[in-house]
Amino acid sequence: MKFNRRQALSLAAAGATALTLSAKSYARVHGANARIRIGVIGINSRGKDHINGFGDQVAAVSDCDAQVLESVGGPLGVERFQDFRKLLDQTTIDAVSIATPNHTHSLIAIMAMQANKHVYVEKPVSHNVWEGRQLASAAEQLSKVCQCGTQSRSSTAIRQAVEFVQSGKLGKTLYAIGTCYKPRLSIGVRTDPLPIPAHIDFALWCGPADPKPIYRPKLHYDWHWDFNTGNGDMGNQGIHQMDIARWFLGEQQLSPRVMSIGARLGYQDAGNTPNTQVVLHAYEKAPLIFETRGLPADKKFHGDRKEWEGNMDRFRGSRVGVIVQCEQGHVMIPNYTSAEAFDGSGTSIQKWEGGGDGLHYQNFVDAVIANDSSKLNAPVLQGHISSALCHTGGVSHQTGNLGTVADVRQAASFHPVFADAVERMITHLTANGVDMEGAPQLVIGSDLTMDPTTELFTNSTSANALLKRTGKAPFEIPQLETTSGTN
C-alpha cells in the first residue's frame, strides 16, 4: 500500500488519538505496571530473545517458516500467523517487534506503523540507505514509537562513558575504531540450487529481495553473507559497534566521505560479503574506522569451530568492541554493558558497569504506554544513521576493484589511521596464509563523497544506484521522504 504525505498525516492524527486513549486505558486498569499486547515477527533466532524479553506481553507470533512457527509459537499459547500481514490486521495488537532477516526490516516496520502499531525493529533497521530513511520518515509522519534494537543505547555504563568523553575529560577525541573480530567459518556451497521446503513461504521470505536461486546449504541465518538479503558482518554484529562509535563521536548524519578495503578470503563458499574489511568514515572532527575480521589470528587455527572461535585477533584489547582515542587517553567498550577509561600511559582511571537487553525492551514498552517517542533510548532515526554507515561502506566495496597490495597501500595512504588499520589487516591475512604479494586479493572500494543532507553520493552514479532497491509488488516500500534520499 502506498500513500502520500497528506494521507500519512491524516493517519498519524487518527493513530495518535487512538493510542493515547489506549495508553490511558492501560494505566487505569494496570496502574504503574501497565502492559501492552505485542506481536513478534520472525521467531527463529533473535526473535526468541524478543519473546523472552517481552514475556507475557507477547500476544501473537509470526514466521514464514511453518515448522519454526509451530515449534516456537505452540507452547506459548499465543496466536500464530505464517503471514505477518495477518498479524498486522489484528486490532488487538498494540505493537510489534521485528527480528526477521535484514531485507524485510524496513518493509514490515513501515507496514506495521501503517496498521497503527508501534514498532521495535532489530538492527540494522534497513537493508539499504533509502529504505531506512523511509522508515524513519514513517515513524515521524505517523507519530509512532519506533525503537531500534541497538541495546547499547540503554546501557547506563556506555551512556556515562559517552558523557565522560564528550565532557572533555580526556581532551579532544581523535578517532574511534570499531572492531568486529568474530569467527565466521565457510558457509559451504552447493552445485545445484537449494530446494525450498513446502513449509516455508518463500515469497514472504524474499519480500522485497530478488528471488534468486540459493547455492548455500542453509536458508536461515547464512542470508547475512549475501548482499541480496544481508549486509555482511559489519551490518550484522558490527552495527552495534558502529552505533556505539558514532554515539561517542556525536555525529548525527552520514559521513561526508567513505571508503572500504576488503574481500572474502580464506575459503571459497556461497557468500559474497567481505569477511575481512576496513572502512573509513571520514567525519571532519574525528574519523570513524570500522574493522571486520572473520578469520582467526593464524592459519594454524583453521581447525574445528571451537579452535577457530577461541583464537581471534584483538586490537588493543578489543575483539568485538570500540576504542575511542582521545588526546590524553582512551576509552574501551568491550561489550554492551561496560566501559573503561585509560590515561595516556595505559593506566585504568575509571570503569562503568550496567545495561542489558531487559532495560532496552522495557524502555520500548514504557515509551509505547506513554505514547511518547522522546522517551526512547534508540529511536529509529538513530538506528537509520548507524545502519546507513554500514550500508555505505558496503556500497564502496561493491563498486570497487581488485588491487595489488601496493595499490591497496597507496589507496589508503591519504589517511594515517586508515592506513594503519589496512596495514594491520594485511598482516592478519598473511598470517592466515593469504598470498598478499601475488595476484590481487583485496577490493579497493570506491572513494565516495556524500551530501549528508540528501543522503546521496556526489561523485558516483553507480554507487547511488545501490542506495535503493527496485521495489516489486506486493512488497514495495512506499516513498515517504520527499526532501532527501534517492527518487
C-alpha positions in Angstrom: 0.0 0.0 0.0 1.3 3.4 -0.9 0.1 6.8 0.4 1.1 10.4 0.0 2.1 12.9 2.7 -1.4 14.2 3.3 -2.8 10.7 3.8 0.2 9.9 6.1 -0.5 12.9 8.3 -4.2 12.0 8.4 -3.4 8.5 9.6 -0.9 9.9 12.1 -3.6 12.1 13.7 -6.0 9.3 13.9 -3.4 6.9 15.2 -2.1 9.3 17.9 -5.7 9.8 19.2 -6.4 6.1 19.3 -3.2 5.1 21.0 -3.3 7.9 23.5 -6.7 6.5 24.7 -5.2 3.0 24.7 -2.3 4.2 27.0 -4.7 5.8 29.4 -6.8 2.7 29.4 -3.8 0.5 30.4 -2.8 3.0 33.1 -6.3 2.8 34.5 -6.5 -1.0 34.5 -3.0 -1.9 35.4 -1.7 1.1 37.3 2.1 1.5 37.3 2.6 -1.9 35.8 0.7 -1.2 32.6 1.0 -3.8 29.9 0.7 -3.9 26.1 0.0 -6.6 23.6 3.0 -7.3 21.4 3.3 -9.4 18.2 6.7 -10.9 17.5 7.5 -11.3 13.8 10.4 -13.6 12.9 11.0 -16.1 15.7 13.7 -18.4 14.5 16.8 -16.8 16.1 16.8 -13.3 17.7 13.1 -13.4 17.8 13.3 -16.0 20.6 15.1 -13.3 22.7 12.2 -10.9 21.9 9.7 -13.4 23.1 11.7 -13.9 26.4 12.3 -10.2 26.8 8.7 -9.1 26.4 7.4 -12.1 28.3 3.7 -12.3 29.0 3.1 -9.2 26.9 3.6 -11.3 23.8 0.1 -12.0 22.4 1.0 -13.2 18.8 3.9 -14.6 16.8 4.6 -14.8 13.1 7.1 -16.6 11.0 7.1 -17.6 7.3 8.5 -21.0 8.2 5.6 -23.1 9.5 7.8 -25.5 11.3 9.5 -22.7 13.2 6.1 -21.2 13.9 4.8 -24.5 15.3 7.8 -25.3 17.4 8.3 -21.9 19.0 4.8 -20.5 18.8 2.9 -23.6 20.0 4.0 -23.8 23.7 3.3 -20.1 24.2 -0.4 -20.4 23.8 -0.5 -17.2 21.7 -2.0 -16.6 18.3 0.2 -17.7 15.4 0.4 -16.4 11.8 2.6 -17.6 9.0 1.8 -14.4 7.1 2.9 -11.3 9.1 0.3 -9.2 7.3 -2.5 -11.2 9.0 -0.8 -10.4 12.4 -0.8 -6.7 11.4 -4.5 -6.9 10.7 -5.2 -7.8 14.4 -6.6 -4.6 16.0 -5.9 -6.1 19.5 -2.2 -5.9 18.9 -0.6 -2.6 20.1 3.0 -3.1 18.9 5.2 -5.5 17.0 8.8 -6.5 17.4 10.6 -7.5 14.3 13.5 -10.0 14.1 13.3 -11.1 10.5 16.2 -11.0 8.1 17.6 -7.5 7.3 15.9 -7.2 3.9 12.4 -7.2 5.4 13.0 -5.0 8.4 12.0 -1.7 6.9 9.1 -3.1 4.9 7.4 -4.8 7.8 8.1 -1.9 10.2 6.5 0.6 7.8 3.5 -1.7 7.2 3.1 -2.1 10.9 3.0 1.6 11.5 0.5 2.0 8.7 -1.6 -0.6 10.6 -1.5 1.6 13.7 1.2 -0.4 15.6 4.2 0.8 17.4 7.4 -0.9 16.4 10.6 -2.4 17.9 12.8 -3.4 14.9 16.1 -5.2 15.1 19.4 -3.8 13.8 20.1 -2.9 11.1 16.8 -1.2 10.7 17.2 -1.4 6.9 18.9 -3.3 4.1 19.8 -0.1 2.2 20.1 3.6 2.9 16.9 4.7 1.1 14.5 2.4 2.8 16.0 3.3 6.2 15.2 6.9 5.5 11.6 6.0 4.5 11.3 4.0 7.8 12.5 7.0 9.9 10.1 9.2 8.0 7.2 6.8 8.6 7.7 6.9 12.3 7.7 10.7 12.3 4.7 11.2 9.9 2.6 8.5 11.6 3.6 9.6 15.1 4.6 6.1 16.1 7.1 4.9 18.7 9.8 3.0 16.8 12.8 1.6 18.6 15.9 0.2 17.1 17.4 -3.0 18.6 20.7 -1.4 19.5 20.5 -2.3 23.1 23.8 -0.5 24.0 21.8 2.7 23.9 20.0 1.6 27.1 23.3 0.8 28.8 23.9 3.1 31.7 27.6 2.2 31.6 28.1 3.3 28.0 26.0 6.4 28.4 28.1 7.5 31.3 31.3 6.8 29.3 30.0 8.9 26.4 29.3 11.8 28.7 32.8 11.4 30.2 34.4 11.6 26.8 32.2 14.3 25.4 32.8 16.5 28.5 36.5 16.6 27.5 37.9 14.6 30.5 40.4 13.1 28.1 40.8 16.1 25.8 39.8 16.2 22.2 38.6 13.0 20.6 41.0 12.0 17.8 39.2 8.9 16.3 37.0 5.9 17.1 37.7 2.4 15.9 35.0 -0.3 15.9 36.1 -3.9 15.8 34.1 -6.9 14.7 36.6 -9.8 15.0 34.1 -12.6 15.1 34.6 -16.1 13.8 32.9 -16.8 10.5 33.6 -20.1 9.0 32.8 -21.1 5.5 29.1 -21.5 4.8 29.7 -24.0 2.1 28.5 -24.0 -1.4 26.0 -26.2 -3.4 26.4 -27.2 -7.1 22.6 -27.0 -7.5 20.1 -24.5 -6.1 18.8 -25.1 -2.6 15.3 -26.7 -2.6 12.9 -24.6 -0.6 10.8 -26.8 1.7 7.0 -26.6 1.3 6.7 -25.4 4.9 8.4 -22.1 4.1 6.5 -19.4 2.3 9.4 -18.3 0.1 7.6 -15.3 -1.4 7.2 -13.9 2.1 10.8 -14.9 3.0 12.1 -12.9 0.0 9.8 -9.9 0.4 11.5 -7.1 -1.5 14.6 -9.1 -2.2 15.3 -10.7 -5.6 14.0 -14.4 -5.5 17.4 -15.7 -6.7 18.4 -19.3 -6.6 20.3 -20.0 -3.4 23.5 -22.0 -3.5 24.4 -22.2 0.1 23.3 -25.3 2.2 21.2 -23.3 4.7 18.4 -20.9 4.0 18.3 -19.4 7.5 21.0 -17.3 9.1 23.5 -17.5 6.3 21.5 -15.0 4.4 23.7 -12.5 6.3 26.5 -13.2 3.9 24.6 -12.5 0.7 24.2 -8.8 -0.4 20.8 -9.6 -1.8 19.4 -10.2 1.7 22.2 -9.3 4.2 24.9 -6.8 4.9 27.9 -8.9 6.0 29.2 -8.8 9.5 29.6 -5.1 9.5 25.8 -4.9 9.2 25.1 -7.9 11.4 27.2 -7.8 14.5 29.1 -4.6 13.6 26.1 -2.3 13.5 26.2 -2.4 17.3 29.8 -1.2 17.5 29.2 1.2 14.6 26.4 2.8 16.6 28.5 3.0 19.8 31.4 4.6 18.0 29.1 7.2 16.3 27.5 7.9 19.7 30.8 8.8 21.2 31.7 11.0 18.2 28.4 12.8 18.5 27.8 12.7 14.7 24.1 13.0 13.6 24.5 12.5 9.9 26.1 10.1 7.4 29.8 10.6 6.8 30.8 13.0 4.0 33.4 10.5 2.7 33.6 6.7 2.9 36.0 4.1 1.6 36.3 0.4 2.0 39.2 -2.0 1.5 38.4 -5.7 2.0 37.3 -9.0 0.5 36.0 -12.5 1.2 39.2 -14.5 1.8 40.5 -17.7 3.4 37.9 -20.0 1.7 35.5 -20.2 -1.2 31.8 -20.5 -0.4 28.4 -19.2 -1.4 28.9 -15.9 0.4 29.7 -12.6 -1.4 30.0 -10.2 1.5 33.5 -9.4 2.9 34.7 -11.4 5.8 37.8 -9.1 6.1 37.3 -5.4 5.7 38.4 -1.9 6.8 36.0 1.0 6.3 36.8 4.7 6.8 34.1 7.2 7.6 35.9 10.5 7.3 34.0 12.8 9.5 35.6 16.2 9.7 36.0 16.4 13.5 37.3 12.8 14.0 37.2 9.7 11.8 35.3 6.5 12.4 37.2 3.4 11.3 35.4 0.1 11.2 37.3 -3.3 11.0 35.8 -6.7 10.3 37.7 -9.9 10.6 36.1 -13.3 10.3 39.3 -15.4 10.1 41.2 -16.4 13.2 44.6 -15.0 14.3 46.6 -17.5 12.3 46.2 -20.3 9.7 47.2 -22.8 12.3 43.8 -22.3 14.0 41.9 -23.3 10.8 40.7 -26.4 12.6 37.3 -27.2 14.1 34.8 -24.5 15.1 35.9 -24.5 18.8 39.6 -23.9 17.9 38.7 -21.2 15.4 36.4 -19.3 17.8 39.0 -19.5 20.6 41.7 -17.8 18.7 40.5 -14.5 17.2 42.6 -11.3 17.0 42.2 -8.3 19.4 43.1 -4.7 18.8 44.3 -3.0 22.0 42.1 -5.4 24.0 39.1 -5.1 21.7 37.7 -8.1 19.9 34.1 -7.1 19.4 34.1 -3.6 20.7 35.1 0.0 20.3 38.2 2.1 21.1 37.7 5.8 21.4 41.1 7.5 21.3 41.5 11.0 22.8 44.4 13.4 23.3 45.0 12.3 26.9 44.0 8.6 26.9 41.3 6.3 25.5 38.1 4.5 26.4 37.4 0.9 25.6 33.9 -0.5 25.2 34.3 -4.3 25.1 30.6 -5.2 25.2 27.1 -3.8 25.7 27.2 -3.3 29.5 30.6 -1.9 30.4 33.3 0.6 29.5 36.7 1.6 30.9 38.8 4.7 30.6 42.6 4.7 30.5 45.1 7.6 30.7 47.9 8.3 28.3 50.2 5.8 29.9 47.6 3.0 29.7 46.6 3.1 33.4 42.9 2.4 34.1 41.3 5.5 35.6 37.6 4.8 35.6 35.2 1.9 35.0 31.5 1.8 34.3 29.0 -1.1 34.6 25.3 -1.5 33.8 23.0 -2.4 31.0 21.3 -5.4 29.3 18.6 -6.3 26.9 15.9 -6.1 29.6 16.4 -2.4 30.0 16.0 -1.8 26.3 12.8 -3.9 26.0 11.4 -2.1 29.0 12.3 1.3 27.6 10.3 0.5 24.5 7.3 -0.7 26.5 7.4 2.5 28.7 7.5 4.7 25.6 4.6 2.9 24.0 2.5 3.2 27.1 3.3 6.9 27.3 2.8 7.2 23.5 5.9 9.3 23.6 8.8 8.7 21.2 11.0 11.1 23.1 11.4 8.6 25.8 13.2 6.1 23.5 16.8 5.4 24.1 17.3 4.2 20.5 14.8 6.0 18.2 14.7 4.7 14.7 16.3 7.8 13.2 19.5 7.0 15.2 19.2 3.4 14.0 18.9 4.6 10.5 22.0 6.6 10.6 24.2 3.9 12.1 22.7 1.2 9.8 23.3 3.5 6.8 27.0 3.8 7.7 27.2 0.0 7.3 25.4 0.2 4.0 27.6 3.0 2.5 30.7 1.0 3.5 29.1 -1.9 1.6 28.4 0.3 -1.4 32.0 1.4 -1.5 33.1 -2.3 -1.6 30.5 -3.3 -4.2 31.6 -0.6 -6.6 35.4 -1.2 -6.1 38.0 -3.2 -8.0 40.7 -5.7 -7.1 44.1 -4.2 -6.5 47.6 -5.4 -5.6 49.0 -5.0 -2.1 51.0 -2.0 -3.4 47.8 -0.5 -4.8 46.0 -1.1 -1.5 48.7 0.7 0.5 48.7 3.6 -1.9 44.9 3.9 -1.8 44.8 4.1 2.0 47.9 6.4 2.3 45.9 9.6 2.4 44.7 9.0 6.0 47.2 7.7 8.6 44.7 5.9 10.9 43.0 4.3 7.9 46.5 3.3 6.5 47.5 1.8 9.9 44.3 -0.3 10.0 44.8 -1.5 6.5 48.4 -2.5 7.2 47.2 -4.5 10.2 44.7 -6.2 8.0 47.4 -7.2 5.5 49.4 -8.7 8.3 46.4 -10.6 9.6 45.6 -12.0 6.1 49.3 -13.0 5.6 49.1 -14.9 9.0 46.1 -16.7 7.6 48.0 -17.9 4.5 46.7 -15.4 2.0 49.4 -14.6 -0.5 49.3 -10.8 -0.4 52.3 -10.3 -2.7 50.9 -12.4 -5.5 47.7 -11.9 -7.5 45.4 -9.1 -6.3 43.4 -10.2 -3.3 41.7 -7.1 -1.8 39.0 -5.0 -3.3 39.8 -1.3 -3.2 36.4 0.3 -2.7 35.3 3.5 -4.4 36.4 6.6 -2.6 32.9 8.1 -2.2 31.8 11.6 -1.2 28.3 12.2 0.1 26.0 15.1 0.7 24.7 14.1 4.2 21.6 16.3 3.8 20.3 14.4 0.8 22.0 11.1 1.6 23.2 10.9 -2.0 26.8 10.4 -3.2 28.1 13.3 -5.1 30.7 11.5 -7.3 29.2 8.2 -8.4 26.1 7.3 -10.2 26.7 3.6 -9.9 27.1 4.0 -6.1 23.8 5.9 -5.9 22.1 3.1 -7.7 22.9 0.8 -4.7 21.4 3.1 -2.1 17.9 1.8 -3.1 16.4 -1.5 -4.2 13.9 -1.6 -7.1 10.6 -2.5 -5.5 8.4 -5.4 -6.6 4.7 -5.9 -5.8 3.3 -6.6 -3.3 6.4 -5.8 -1.3 7.2 -2.3 -2.4 8.4 0.2 0.2 6.5 3.4 0.0 8.3 6.7 -0.5 7.5 8.9 2.4 10.6 11.2 2.5 10.5 13.7 -0.4 13.3 16.1 0.7 16.2 13.6 0.9 17.3 10.3 -0.5 17.1 8.8 -3.9 14.0 9.3 -6.0 
